[in-house]
Amino acid sequence: MSSLPRRAKIQVQTAVSKDEFSYFSELSSASEEDDKEDSVWEPQKKVSRSRKQPAPKDSKPKRVPRIKNTPQISDGTGIVDVKEEPNSSVAIADVDLEEKKTKLETVQTLKSAKTKRKTSAQRTKKLKIDEVKNKASNLEGGTNSTEIPSTSTMWEGVCKKEESEDDFTFGQSPLKKIKTETCLQGQPVKFPANTNNINEEVEMNWDIVQVLSERTNVELWVCANIIRLFNDDNTIPFIIRYRKELINNLDADSLREVRQTLEELRAVAKKVHSTIQKIKKEGKMSECLLKALLNCKTFEELEHVSAPYKTGSKGTKAQRAKQLGLEGAAWTLLEKPGELNLLSYIRPDIKGLSVLQDIETGVQHILADMIAKDKDTLDFIRKLCQNRYICIQSSLAKVSSKKVNEKDVDKFQLYQNFSCNIRNIQHHQILAINRGENLKILTVKVNISDGVKNEFCRWCIQNRWRPRGFARPELMKILHNSLDDSFKRLIYPLLCREFRAKLTSDAEKESVMMFGRNLRQLLLTSPVPGRTLMGVDPGYKHGCKLAIISPTSQILHTDVVYLHCGQGFREAEKIKRLLLNFNCSTVVIGNGTACRETEAYFADLIMKNYFTPLDVVYCIVSEAGASIYSVSPEANKEMPGLDPNLRSAVSIARRVQDPLAELVKIEPKHIGVGMYQHDVSQTLLKATLDSVVEECVSFVGVDINICSEVLLRHIAGLNANRAKNIIEWREKNGPFINREQLKKVKGLGPKSFQQCAGFIRINQDYIRTFCSSQQIESSGQIQGVAVTSSAGEVTNEKQGKKKSKTTVDVVLKPNPLDQTCIHPESYDIAMRFLSFIGGTLCEIGKPEMQQKINSSLEKEGIEKTAERLQTTAHTLQVIVDGLSQPESFDFRTDFDKPDFKRSIVCLEDLQVGTVLTGKVENATLFGIFVDIGVGKSGLIPIRNVTEAKLSKTKKRRSLGLGPGERVEVRVLNIDVPRSRITLDLIRVL
């Protein structure tokens, strides 16, 4: 069957689809309940059409010309979804799955064949379920579902232009599918600029691209591209570096924000979908309610609309009035007020209808509910509030909990009588107010002025809810009361919830983004290689833990000294002997307990030249998370048998030597550079911080042959299992010679390879040394080993495929491009560019290469050169960077190193106006904390951080100031009792 041409396959699929149509029609007719539920999703016209679904087969050909024959094949899953006849894709899949079974029975062993058949059966089952859903929706939607072509189909059609007609097969393996779709020529697939609409799994009454663009202030076409890129499982580092032209040069933080907003919108759509299903099962769904639910864009709107229909709810006042039969009276009051006679509804024996006042109250409740759930009315009041003064107020709670500590109450002194316009309130103020409210210390409310209410009621009476005809005064009084009741009881609480939720959501996002920016700054602190370091974990009673590590991070010696128990002079001799024995002149002190005393101890010895002939310097480093890491399984595996207290000293020293490699071992939230991190969404915080770590590790890059498993798992496209498999492959087969060998690692498919390949480096000096040592052995043995290992793989997989890989094993050659940031998909472009400028692979990273590149680009410019090479300017820029950067290039060298010191300053020594240099410890939304070496960080208020004072040379910064930055500051105020120092920023060093 596999030898059939494409046309023959399509004919086969049509024939089989006719035979299987009965199966689907029986299945769909057997579940009448499902049909009813699905019909509620569509407007009334389409419901009547869907009831005629079980039509005779002779009517089927009449609908064929109106259906687009556009095949759509999903990436990487192997499941076929064809926009043709309702059942045609199932037919194709069945035929192709039978072909796969036949091949497997002839090639594989009995065990592997059994496994494949099981997988095929599961895929077929999943395929049939999906097709039943697709068929039901296609038949239900009538011709409307086919008149507008799917934007996702149009996009995938563009991607398929790269495939040759001969290679196009249905149901092919995901491996081949992705290989043909990856952009091997360095030219990323561009999506159609005019197709911004994207089909989501859950259809809503709003376009997700449009809403995403409005909320993030990103262009429509960029949002559409971002959604498609994320749908295709691309990672943020990969998109930022290799798909820049598709996202209009957005930075990582902006891209992360778009993804978070996208996930929120999809979560809302999913919740709406499940809510609709629940309400339908209870039989309470109406066309009006369905429309209101599908219009919801936030969880607050959904909660407002669906609250009365929750299971177990007593029902609203309006629902109880409707159960008494007063809904008709409410509609009559609006449509034909002259015909309304409320006295006719009186039923003396029924509670709620016994007197006229009860009837008026019931009608009032129904009208209030209608007003509060009307989309136009809510849109008007929201727009009105945007142009009016709305303030949020906080005050001290009258009845506070007995458990509340007085110190905690004092912390919220600023917010005990606080009022601010919601448009001007700062994010940190919202988080502080929320924390005080959760601790039962503060009471918070949103204040909407009476003028807003009066204008709203006037608009309703004169426009939206004006009766169509003359209404008697008593009826108008009911309408006025309804408006007052609706605003006070329903609309005002809704607006308060919306304002609070929006303010809290924005504040949490900003807090998380600030944490992410600080973390990036900390991770990208410039390493201090080539030094022997002494790490000191300070302490009083249990002593100061020492650890001396080599320039390659190996533990040379560990010890404990008691500096603060009257034995300081005796221990000084031991410290001097250790420093001299290991030729160590740099001391790293953790900033925990006894840090100040330990710093003073070392500073005093240095000032006395006690360590002569060594010129000893010291620095203070954050030890946040070191104690947690020291008792973790990772630390136990890395340093078995070592006391946890000594492990923390090792971690402190390594944080200076290579901050990135050491800090990735610690859970990011324990590093402690955030703001209100315990009050924000922990899911959002973890996702953002993990993404930042992945971004930093990927952009710095790792040497695949020497990096640790912990560092490797944070590379884009990899995870813990894949990193473990890479390490095991390396231990079993020796070092990686080139990037292509990664494809042989178990669990590393084409998609994972595409995402991680550009961030993995292979040191050419190391490979040359390894290859030269291997040449000492006989070539026959080497080839024998290679062939044997390949043959060993053949027994578990298809022999036909693996035989072609055997030749690759024998002729493995290093590729100098593997040491650069150039992606393998762009190697062909890179080679053409090298021939264009007259360069060679041996000149990568050398001054001669830089000269040739500069002279070539000065003549034509990068845009014209990119056109000549049939690629994009962004891709060519990556190639230029990769070819011109030295072999051991590390862009972290542009960042600040730790601040090494020899002396100390006390808080009492400070005076107003003193100019000092310091290092930024943490950046928050209200100011910058700076360590000026007096044991207490000073605060630069955010108003003192102006753009003119920031350094413009550090272009890689996503934040003006962040942890690790060295700054020059002036002391503005000193509050000794409260240990508070206010600073002014002079400049960034």
N, C-alpha and C positions, 0 to 999 in steps of 0.2 A: 504493500500500500504506500510505502514511503516514496516509491519511485513515480507515483502518479503526479502529473503536472497539477498546477494550481487550479485550473478550470475544472479538471476532473474531480478534485476534492470538493469543490463547491457544489457540483452536481450530486455527489454522494451525500453531502450534508442535507440538501434539500429533500432528497428521497427519504432519508431516515427521519427527518423532522416530521414528515407527514405521518409516518407510522407511530411516532411517539406523541403526537398531538392528543390522542385519545387519553393517554396516561395523565397528561397535565389537565385536560378538561375534567376528567373524573376527580382528580385531586382537588381542583379548585371548586367544583360543584359540591364535593363532599363536605367542604367546610363553609357552610352558608354564613356561619357567624363571622368568619374572617372577612368574607365579602362585604358584609354589612359594615364591619369596622373600617375596612379600607374605603368604602364609599363615602364615609363621613369626611374623609380627608379632602374630597373634591367638592367643587361647587355643585349646586343642585342640578344644573344641566348635565354634568358629567355623571351624576349618580344614575339618572335614568338610562344613560348609554351603557353603563357598566352592568345593569341588570339584564341587558340583552346579550350578555357575554356568550352563553352556550349556543352560538349560532351554528347552522349547518356548515359542513366543510366547503360546499360549493360557493359560499359567500366569501371565503377566505381570499381567493385570488383577486377579488375586487380591491382589497386593501393593500396588495403588494406594491403597486406603483407609488403609493404615498409614503412608503417606508424607505428610509435611506439605507443603502447597502454599504454601510461604513463599518468595517471590522475594527474592533477595539480590543487590544490584547494588554492585559495588565503586566506591569514590570515585575519580574522576579518571582512571581507566584506560580506561574505556569497555568493559571486558570484563564479560560478564554471567555470573553464577554463580547458578543457580536451584535451590533445594532441592525439586525435583519429580521427575518421571521422570528416569532416569539421563541421557537424551540430550536432554531438552526444551530445555535452555538453548542447546545447539548449534543447534537448529532456529531458535530465535528469533534468534540472532545471525546465522545465514545469511540469513534473510529480511530482517533489517534491513540487513545489509551490502549485499545486492542493491539495496535501496532507495537506500542511499547512492551506490552506483555509478551508478544511473540518474540521480540528481540531478546528480552531478558531470559526467556526460557531456553533460548539457543546459546546464549553467551555466558550467562552467570551460573554460579553454583546453585544448588537447590535452596540453600539457606538464604542467599541474597535475592533469589527470585521470589521467594516467599515474602520477604520484607517489602520488595517493590510492589507486589500485588496488593499487599495490605495498604500501602501508601496510595496506590492508584484507586483502590476502593474508597478510601477516605476522601480523596479529591473528587471522585465522581459523585459521592454522596453530597459533599459540600456544594459542588457545582449544580446539582439538581435543585437543592434548596434555594440557592441564589437565583436560578432561572425561574423557579416558581414565583418568587417575589417579583422578578423583572417582568414576567409575563402578565401577572396580575396588574401591575402598575401600567404596563403598556396598553392592555386591553381596556383598562378603566379610563385611561386618559384619552382614548380615541386618537384622532388625527393630531391633536394638539401636541402630543408627546413626540411627534416626528417632524412637525413643520419647522421647528427651530433646531438646527444641528447642535449637538453637544460640543461645548467649548473644549472639554477634555479630549474629545475625539479629534478635534481639529489640531490640538497641540500634539497629541501622540502621532498624528499623521505627519506632522513636520519632522518629528524625531525619526520616523521610519524612512525618511528620504535617504538616510545614510545606508540602509540595508539594500543589498542587491536583490533583484527580482528572483534570481535562482535560489538564494538562500532563504527566501521567505517561506516558512512552514508553520502550520498551525500546531499549537501545543508543544513547541520545542522546549528543551530543557532551559531552566532559568539561567544556567551558566552561559550557554550560547547567546541567549537573549540579551543579557547584560553586556557581554563582550562586544556585540555588534552595536550596542547603543552608546557605549563609552566613546568619548570624543578623542580618538587616537591621533587625530591630526592637530590637536591643540586648538580647535575651533569649537567652543561650547555651543550647544544647541540653543538657538534663540527662539523664544516663544513668540507667537504672533502678537504684534503690538495692539491689534484691534480687538482681541478677545480677552476682556478682563473678567468676564463672568466665569465662574467655576462651579461645577456641579458638586454639591456636598452630599454626604450620605443622608442627612436629614434636611428636607426642603422646608424653608421658612418663607414668610412673606417679605423678607428683606434679603438683599444681596450681600453676601459675606465680604466680598471684595470692597464694596462701597462703604460698608460700616467700618471695616478694618482701616480703610484709608482715612475716614473721618476721625477715628479715634486716635490714630497714630500720626496724622499729618504727613503721610507718605503717599506719593503719587499712586494712582490706580494701577498703572501697568507694573509698577514695582511690587505692589502688594500681590498682584496676580502671579508674578514670577516667583515671589517668595513662597506663596502657598504651594505652587507646583514643585519648587525645589524641596520643601519640607515633606511634601507628599511622596517624593521620590527618595526619602530617607537620607538626604544630604545633611551633613553636620555644619555647624556654624563656622568652624575654622576653614573647612574646605570651601564653603561659599565665599567667605571673606577674601580668601587668597586666590582662588581659581575661577570664580564666577562673578567677579566684581561688576562686569558690564551689565549683568542681568538685574542687579540690585542698586544700580545707580550710585555706586561707591559708598553705600551705608557702612557705618562702623559696627563693631560687634555688639555694643550696648544697644544701639537702635534696632539691630536685627533681633536681638534677644527680646526686646520690648514688643516688637511686632509678633514674635512667636507666642509670647505670653498672652497678648490680646487675642490672637487667633485661637488659642486653646480655651480662653474664657468664652468666646463666642460659640465655639463648638460644644462646650460644656452646657451652655444655656440651651442651645438647640437640642441637645440630647435629653436634657431635663424636660424641655417642652414636649418632646416626643413621648417620653415615658409618662408624663402627666396626662397627655391626651389618651394614651392607651388605658390608663386607670379610670379616667372619667367615662370613657366609652364602655368599659366593662360594667360600670355601675348604671349605664343607661341614662346618664345626665347630660350627654353631649348635645349641643345645639349648634346651628350654623354660626350664630353670632358669637358664641363662646369659642368655637374653633378659630374664627378669624382673630379674636382678641388674643388667644394663646399664640397663634402663629406670628403675631405682631410683636411679641415680647423680645426685647433685646438684652435685658438684664435679669438677674435672679430676683431683684426687688419687684420688677413689673410682673414677673411670673408668679411670685408669691401673692401679690395683690389680687391678680385675676383668679388664681386657683384656690385661694384660702377657703372660700365657702364650700368647695366641693371635696375637701379632704375627708378621708374615711374617718369616721368617729366624731366628726364635727357636729355640734348641736344644731348648726344651721344659723344663718344670719337672720336679723330681724326682717329683711326683705324676703328671704325664703319662706319664713313662717307666714308672712302676709300673703305671698303667692299661693301657699297651700290653702289659704282661706278663700282664694278665688278673687283677690282684689287686683290682680295684674291688669285685667281688662279695664277696670276703673281708672287706673293710672294712665294707660294709653289713651283712653277716651278723653281724659282731662287735657292731654296735649293735642290730640287730633281733632276732636269734636267736643269742646267744652260745653257747648250749649245743650248737648243731649245728655250730659251726665247728671244723674240723680242718685246721690249717695244714700238717700233714705231707702232706696229699693234693695240695698245690700244688708239691711239690718236683719239679723236672726237672733231673737232674744235668747234662744237656748244654746247658742254656740259662743264659746269664749273668744273674744276678739272681734265679734260682730254684733254684740248685744246692744251697744249704744253707738251713736253717730261719731262721738269723739274717738272711739277705738277704730272705726273705719277710716276716719281722716288720718289717724296716726299710721295705720297700715299702708295707706296710699302714699303717705309721706315717706315711709321707709323704702317703698319700692322705687319711688322717684329718686330718692337720695342714692340708692344703689345704682340705678341707671346712669345718673350723672357722674358718679365716681368711677364708673368703668367705661365711660365713653372716651374714645381715643382723642377726638377733636378737643373735648373739654380739658383733658389732661395735658394735651399739647399746649393749649392756651395758657393754663395756669403755670406750666413750667417755663414758658417763654416770658410770662409776666414776672416771674420770680427772678429771672436773669437780669432784669432791668430795675429791680427794686432792692432796697437795703434789707438783706437777710443776715442776721447775726447768730452766732453760736455763743452761748453763755454757760459758764461753769461757776459753781459756788460750793462752799463747804457743806457736806451732807449733814442734815440736822441730827439724824440718828445714825451714828457711825458704829461699826461693829466693835465689840469689846476687845477683839483680838488685834485691832489696829494699833500700831505702835505710834507714840507721839513723834518719834523721829521721822516716821513715814509721812505723818501729817505735815511736818515742817518742810519736807521736800517739795510739797505742792503748794507752797505759800504763794507763788506767783499766780496760781490758778484758782485761788479761793474766792476771788471776786473778779472774774475775767470775762470780758466781752470783746468779740472781734467779728468783723464782716467775714462771711465765709469765703469771699473772693480774695481776701487779703491774708487769711490765717496761714501760718507756716506749717510745713509737714511735721516738724518735731513737736509743735504745740498740739497738734491733733493726737499724736501718739502719747504725749504726756497726759492729756485730758482723758484719753481712753484708759490709760493705766490707772489713773486716779479713780475713775468710775468703776473699774473692775475691782479695785481694792476697797470699794464702798466709802471712799474718802470724799469724792466729789459727786455732785449732781449736775447733769448736763442737759441742756435743752436748746432747741432751735427756735428762735423767735421770728415769726413772720408778722409784719405790721398789719393793723386793721385796714389800712388803705388798700392792701393787696386783696383782702377778702371783699371789701366793698366794691372794688372795681371788677372783681371776678363775678360777683352776684349780679351786678348791673349788666355785664356782658351776656351772662346766661339768660337773663330775663328778656333782653332786647334782641338777642340773636339766636343762640343755639337752642334754648329751651322755651322759646316764646310760643304760647298756645296758638294754634291755627284757627282763630276765631275769637269771638268775645267770650271772656271768662268772667263769671261773677266774682265779686270781691272775696267771698269765702273760699272760692277755688284758688284765686291768686294768693291768698294767705297761705293755703296749703303748699303752693309752689315755692313761695318765699321761705317757708319753714323747711321745706325739703332742701333748698339750696344751703341754708344755714347749717342744717343737720349734716348734709353731705360734706361740706367743707370742714366742719369742726370734728366730726366723728370718723370720716373716711379719708378725705383728701389731705388734710393737714398732717395726720400721722404718716400717711404714705410719703408726703414730701419730706418730712423729717427723716424717715428711714432712708430715703433716696439720698438726701444731702449727706447724712452721716456715713452711709455706705460708700458714697463717692469720695468723700474726704478721706475716710479711712483707707479705702483701696489705693487712692493716689499716694497717700503718705506711706503705706506699706511698700508699694512699688518703689518709691523714691528711696526709702530706707534700704531695701534689698539691693537696689542699683548702687547706692553709695557703698554698701558693704562689698559688693562685687568690684567696684572701682578700687577701693582700698586694698582688697585682696590681690587684685592684679598688680597694683603698685608694689605690694610687699613681695609677691612671688617673683617679680621681675627685678628685684634688687640685684645689683651687680655682684657676681660672685668674687671671692678673693682666693684665686687658685695659687698653687705653688708655695703655700705657707704651712708650716707646722703650727698648730693652734692648741692652746690650753683652754678647755671649757671649764667654767666654774659655776656650779649650782649652789648659791649661797644658802646658809642656814646657821642657826644659833646652837641649839642643844645638840643636834645630831651632826654638826660640823658642816663644812663646805666640801662638796664632792668635786673632785678634779678628774679630768680626762684629757689626755694628750693624744691628738690624732695627727696622722701623717698627711702630706700634701695630696695623697690619694684616698683620704678618709678612712684609712686603716687605724684601728685602736692600738696605740703604742704602750700606753700605761694608764692605769686608773688608781686613784688614792683618795683618802679622806683627811682633811686637816681641820683643826679646831682653832679658828682665828679669833673668836670672840668669847673665849672662856679663860682669859688670862694667860694663854699659851701662845700668843701671837708672835712673840720674838723667837721662840723655839721653832715654830712652824715655818718661819721665814727662811731658815736655813734649808729646810727640806724643799721648799718651793724653788729656791735659787738653784739647788742641786739638780732638780728635775728640769728646769729651764735650760741649764747649761748642758746637761747630758743629752737632751734631745734637740739642742740648738733652736729652741722655741723663743720667739721674741714678741708674740702676740697673745694677749689674754682676753678671753671672751667671758663676760660676766652676765648671768641671767638677772632679769629685773624683778625677781621675786622677793621673798622675805630675806632680810639682812643684806639686801643689795647695796643700800647706801653705805653701811658700815664696811662691807667688803670692798667697795669702790674706794672709800677713804683709805683703807689699809694698803691697797696696791698703789694708790696715788702717792701716799706718803713714802713708800719704799722707792718708787720711781724718782721722786724729787730728791731723795738722798743718794741717787745713783747706786743703789744697793745691788742691782743686777749687772753691774759692769763686769765684763765688756759688752754685754748685750744691751741694745737700745730697746727696752721693752715699752710697748704701748698697750692700751686696753680699750675695749669698747663695751657698751651696754647693749644687750640684745633682748628682745621680748622672749620670755620663756612660756608664753601662753600655749597650752596644749602639750607641753613637754612631759608633764607628769602623767597625763592621760595616755600619751603614746608609750611611755616607758613600761606600762603594764599591759599593753595590747599584745595580741597574738603576733602581729607583724614584728614588734620589737623582740619578742621572745624567739622568733624564728631567725631574726637577723643577728641578735646578740645573745645566744643561748648561754645560760650559766652565769650571766652578769647580773649583779644586783640592780633592781629597778632604779634606785637612786643614782647609781653611776651611769645608767643608760640615759637619764635626763641630762647629765653633764656632757655626754657624747653628742646628744641631739643639739644642745646649745652651741657647741663648737661647730658642728656641721652646718648650722643655720647661717653662719658667716661664710663658710667655705663654698657651699652651693645651696643657697636658700631654696631654690625651686625643688631640687631633688629631695630635700629634707622635709619641707613643709607639705608636700603632697602626701606624706605618710599620715598626716593629721587631718581629722575631719575639719573641713573649713570653718564651721561655726565655732570651733574651739580656739581659733587663732585670735579672736578678740579684737577685730578692727571694725566693728559694726556699731549700730546705734539702734536701741530698742529691739535687738535681734530676737528676744524672747517673746515679744508682743506681736510679731508679724507672722504671716502664714509660714509654717515650717516647711510645707511642701514647696512653696514658691522659693523660699530661701535656699533649700537644698538644691533644687533644680538650677537656680541661678549660679550658686557658688560652684557646683560641679561643672557647669558649663564654662565658667571663668577659668577654672583649673585646667580643663581640657583645652581651652583656647591658649593659655599660657604655655603649657607643655608642648602643644603642637607647634606653635610659632617658634619656640626656641629649638625644637627638634631634638631627637634622641639618636644616639649611636646604637644601632640595633644589636651590635655585637658585644657591648659592654654595659648597657643600661640595665637597671633593675626591673623586676617584674612590676613593682609598685608604680614606677614612673611610666612604664610601657602601657599599663592599663588605662592611663589618662589620655593617650593619643586618640585623635579623632578616628572613629570607625572601629576602635578596639574596645574590649571590655576585659573583665577579670579572666574569663575562660580563654579568650583568644590570646591574651598576654601570657597566660600559663602555657598554652600550647606552643607559642613562639619560643619561650625559654626552653621547654622540653625538646623541641626540634633542634635548637641551637646546641644543647648539651649532647644530643644524640648524633647529629650530623656535622658538627663543627660550625664555624662562623658562616654567616651569610656572605656569599660572594657578590651578589647583586640583588636588586629589589624583586626581580622576577621570581626568585626562590620563595618569596613570601606566599606565593600562590600554592605552594606545596604543603603549607601548614594546615593542619586539620581545623576546620571551622572558619577558615579565612576565605570567604567567597569573593567573587569579582567586585561586589559592591563594597565590601569591607576594604579590599585592596585599593579600590579607587579612592576611598576616603582617607586612608592612612598613608599611602605610598609617598606622597609629597612631603610628609613630615618625618619620615624615617631616613636617617643618614647612614651611609656605609663608608667608614674611614678608609681611604685608599692606601695610606701607608701601612695600616694594620693588615689589610688584605694582601698587599705585596709581600709583607714579611711572612704572612701565613703561607702564601703560595710558594715562596722560595723555599721555605722549610719542607713543604710537601714534595717539592721536586727532588729532594734527596732520596726519597723512596722510589721504588721502581714504578714506572708509569703503568705497567701491567697490573700491579696491585691496586693502584688508584682506580683504574678503569674497572677492574673486577669488583671493587667495592661499590662503585657507582652503579654498575649494571645490576649487581645483586640487590642493592637497596631498591632500585626501580622495579626489579622483578618481584621483590617482596610486595610492592604496592599493587602489582598487576593482579595478584591472586585475589584481592579484595574488590577490585573494580573492573570495569570493562577493559579488556586487553587491547582492543582496537584503539582506544583513546590514549592509553598509557604508553603504548609503544612509541608514539610520536614524541612523548616527553623524555624517553630514554636517551635520545640523541642530545637533548638539551642538557641532561645531567652530565654527559661525557664532555661536552665542549663548553662548560661554564666559563665565562670570562668576566672580569670586573668591568664595570662601566663607570668612568669618571663622573658622569652626570648624576650618579647615585649619591654623591656627596653634597649635592646642591639642593636648593628648594624647588627645582624644576620638576614638574609632575611628569611621570612616564608617558602620559597621553600627549605631552608636548615635545617629546624627544626628537621626533621627526622635524618639527619646526626649529628646534635648537640646532640640529645638525645642519639644516639649510642656512640658518643664520650664521653659523660658524664658517661655512663655505663662502657665504656672502661677504663677510668681513675679512676672510683670509686667515682665520684662527684655527687652532687645533685643540683637541681635548686635553693635551698635556699642558696647555697654557691657562687652564681654568684657575682663577683666583690670583693670577700673577699680574704684575704691572703692565706687561706687554698686552695682555688681553684687555685691560682697562683702556689702554691707549687706542687699540684697534676699534673697540666699541665706540669710544668718544668721537674718533675721527669719522666713523661711518655715520653715526647718528647726527653729527653736526652738518653733514652734507644734505641728507634727506629729511631728517626728523623721524621720530618714532612712529607717527601716524602713517606716513608714506611707506616706511620700511615694513610696517605691519601689513599694509595692503599688498605690497610686493610679495610677502611671504604667505599671503592668504590666511591671516590670523587677525586677532584683535590687539589693540594697543596694550590692554591690560595683560594679556598673555605674554606679549613680547617683553613687557616691563619685568615680569617675573623671570623670564629667561635671561634678560640683561643682568638683573640682580644676582641670579644664581651663578652666572658665568664670571662676574666681576668680584664676588665676595671671596675672601681668602678661605682656605680649606677649614680652618678652625674658627670661622667667624661666629660670634655670639653677639646678637644685637643688645643683650643685657648690659654690655660694657658702656652703652650710652647712659645707663641709669646710675643713680648714686650708690656709692659704696658706704659701708658703715663708717660712722664718725669716730676715728681713733683719737684718744686723749691721753694726756700725761698728768693733768692736774684736775682739781675739783673746786667748785664754787658752792658756798652755802647760801641758803635762803636769806639769812641775816645780812649777807654781804651785798645783796641787791639794793639798788636805789632807783627811784623813778628817773627815767631818762637814760639808764644804762643800755648800751647797745651790745647785744650778744649774738652769737651764732648758735643754732640749734638744729635738731632733726625732727621732722614731722612724725608724730606717733600715730595719730588718728585724725581723720577728716569726717566731720559731721555736717548736718544741714544748718547748724547754727554757728559753727566756728571750727577752727583748726587747733588741735592740741599739739604743742611743741615741747620736746624735751630739751631744756636749756642747761641741763647738768646740775640742777640744785635739788634733785630728789622729788620734785613735784612739777608736773607739766604745766606750762602756761597756756592760756587760751587766747587765740587771735579771733575776735568776733568776726562773723562773716561780712559785716559791713566794712571792715578794714581790709578785706581781700579784694582789691580792684584789679581789673584786667591789665592796667598799666604796670602793675608791680610784678606780674607773672612773667616767667621766662618764655620767650617766643622761640628759642632755639630748640627746645625739647618738643619736637613735633609729634613724637610718638605718644605723648600723654593724652589720655581720654579725659583727664581731670586736671585742673590747674595745679592743685596741691594734693599730695597723697603721701602715705607712709614711706619714709625713706628720703624724702626731699630735704635738702639742706637749705636753711633760710637764715636771713639776717633780720633780727627783730629788735624793737625798742620797748623797754618796760614802761607801761602806762600807769599801772596801779598795783599795789601789793597789799593784800589782806592777810596778814600773818596769822591771826586767830583762826581764820577759816582756810588757811593755806591755799589761797587763790591768787594767781598772778595774771593780770591782763596785759596783753602784748599788742604791739602794732607791727604789721609787716612792712619792712623796708624794701627788701628785694629777695628774689630766689637766687641762690648761689649756683 
